[in-house]
Amino acid sequence: MSDKKSATIAVRTGITTDSQHHAVVPPLYLSTNYEFPEFGEVPTYDYARGGNPTRSLLEKALADLENGAGAVVTNCGMAAINLLLSLVSPDDLIIAPHDCYGGTYRLFDSRAKKGAFKVEFVDQTDSAALDAALAKNPKLVWLETPSNPLLRVVDVADICKKAKAIGAWVGVDNTFLSPALQQPLNLGADFVVHSTTKFINGHSDTVGGVVVAKEAELYEELKWWGNCIGATGNAFDSYMTLRGLRTLNARMRQHEENSAEVLEYLKQESLVSTIYHPALPTHPGHEIAKKQQSGFGGMLSFELKGGESELKLFLSSLKLFTLAESLGGVESLVTHPGSMTHRAMSDEAQAEAGLAATLLRLSIGLEDKADLVADLKQAFDKVRESQ
Ligand SMILES: *Cc1c(COP(=O)(O)O)cnc(C)c1O
């Protein structure tokens, strides 16, 4: 726990803590093992799978940013979710959103089929469906808000209250907003997970993850399991991620400012049909987002009018939006979920999840916002001219 504000925690964690040479920036400890001072005397760090000073600093920063008792940094976001699953047993039920991240869906579904636990996927924006699922006494309620790629929003505090009443844990995947814009533990959740690959590292050059626990006892259990199953992150990636984290708050502000500009442009672009963004008053989650988020973030999705040929021409005309998966880096990206991130889903399953054939997701980067809008405009103009 820290009494400092988010940006201060992100910038200052570990600064001037080097007692050997008084380096301002903490050093990177690559050593896998550490000397025992004496026979029978176990040092703070003995073997890097269980603990490493560089990873510890990142864990401290992330635990403080999320206001948790402790954090376990893992080798990727999926490893973080998998680590959390170490706490559930075969008779336990997990309730997860029907439109959760594809890798999360695959993990829950595959482990459940192996008998590790039971899982039920529910449309959590449908309160009757959610209440019916909660009536089955789940052990863990999994939330992802805003969701990918349609940015659906659920009321974290409200669901936590209902879960608490039946003794269920709530875990929130906070990847889309980062702790700079949403702090689920403060809304009543027990665990927060991030793919630090995205906004937290922010530079698209390391894969990593974290689980933060609200309670010290559950953190200790996660730490034990992290070492047991070998899910922990390595020193170099931890160093890189801590370096990226230092600018998180400043980056998130600019992601949001650039997104707002792009949103204004898309609202009046005649080739755009539906826009999915919680900042829009017409978005069903707008009021909840305003209540529980301190910003709308850097992601938005929209449907392009037309068919496959318009889609192809639009994507090939963009110069500042790279056609790639992932999100949250300094560079702007465009993703076609149907053929990229969500391609494992059948056409029917995609339609059921509300993914239109011409749905595009933008991760708005930190380029100049006028350049980003101009790039979108020239690509839309190319499509217009072709018609
Ligand atoms: C990317 C992502 C993950 C998985 O993280 P990896 O670092 O790729 O393993 C989980 N949840 C969300 C919302 C993501 O965007």
The ligand as a Tripos MOL2 file, in Angstrom:
@<TRIPOS>MOLECULE
LIG
   15    15     1     0     0
SMALL
NO_CHARGES

@<TRIPOS>ATOM
      1 C1         -3.5640   -9.8100  -24.4740 C.3       1 LIG1
      2 C2         -4.5960  -10.0620  -23.4530 C.ar      1 LIG1
      3 C3         -4.5000  -11.1600  -22.5750 C.ar      1 LIG1
      4 C4         -3.4040  -12.1910  -22.6750 C.3       1 LIG1
      5 O1         -2.1490  -11.6550  -22.3770 O.3       1 LIG1
      6 P1         -0.7770  -12.1930  -23.0270 P.3       1 LIG1
      7 O2          0.2330  -11.2710  -22.4420 O.co2     1 LIG1
      8 O3         -0.9100  -12.0970  -24.5060 O.co2     1 LIG1
      9 O4         -0.6070  -13.6080  -22.5800 O.co2     1 LIG1
     10 C5         -5.4960  -11.3000  -21.6220 C.ar      1 LIG1
     11 N1         -6.5280  -10.4270  -21.5370 N.ar      1 LIG1
     12 C6         -6.6410   -9.3690  -22.3610 C.ar      1 LIG1
     13 C7         -7.8050   -8.4550  -22.2220 C.3       1 LIG1
     14 C8         -5.6960   -9.1560  -23.3570 C.ar      1 LIG1
     15 O5         -5.8210   -8.1180  -24.1850 O.3       1 LIG1
@<TRIPOS>BOND
     1     1     2 1
     2     2     3 ar
     3     2    14 ar
     4     3     4 1
     5     3    10 ar
     6     4     5 1
     7     5     6 1
     8     6     7 2
     9     6     8 1
    10     6     9 1
    11    10    11 ar
    12    11    12 ar
    13    12    13 1
    14    12    14 ar
    15    14    15 1
@<TRIPOS>SUBSTRUCTURE
     1 LIG1         1 GROUP 0 **** ****
